[in-house]
Amino acid sequence: MIQMFDEHPRLLKDIGASDHVLVLLYWVGSPGVKRATLSQWLPLSMRTNLSRTLAKLHATHLVHYVDSTARITLLGEREVEQRGLVAPL
């Protein structure tokens, strides 16, 4: 579940950084989001390793990360849905 606060989405669930990024990208949809914007949306503790997180998600084909823009792939969407990462609390 995501709630907006001052134009920043906040994920109302405690999950790891990779899953957190996947859920935000799922929420954004096909346009994707710039790395700088995504970083602002993440909790401070997850920002430090964002480049490594995006590289890992890209390497596993869950995210397409090119030219500082991250987009969720069809495989990433399926992962989010099958694992219930966007299920209500």
Long-range contacts (C-beta under 8 A, 24 or more apart in sequence): 1-86, 1-88, 1-89, 2-27, 8-40, 8-41, 9-41, 10-41, 12-89, 13-89, 15-85, 17-42, 17-46, 17-49, 17-50, 17-53, 18-53, 18-56, 18-57, 19-83, 19-85, 20-46, 21-46, 21-50, 21-53, 21-54, 21-57, 21-63, 21-70, 22-57, 22-62, 22-63, 22-72, 22-76, 22-79, 22-80, 22-85, 23-80, 23-85, 23-86, 25-63, 25-70, 25-71, 25-72, 25-76, 26-72, 26-76, 26-77, 26-80, 26-85, 26-86, 27-86, 28-72, 29-72, 30-71, 31-71, 32-64, 32-69, 32-70, 32-71, 32-72, 33-69, 33-70, 34-68, 34-69, 34-70, 35-65, 35-68, 35-69, 35-70, 36-68, 38-70
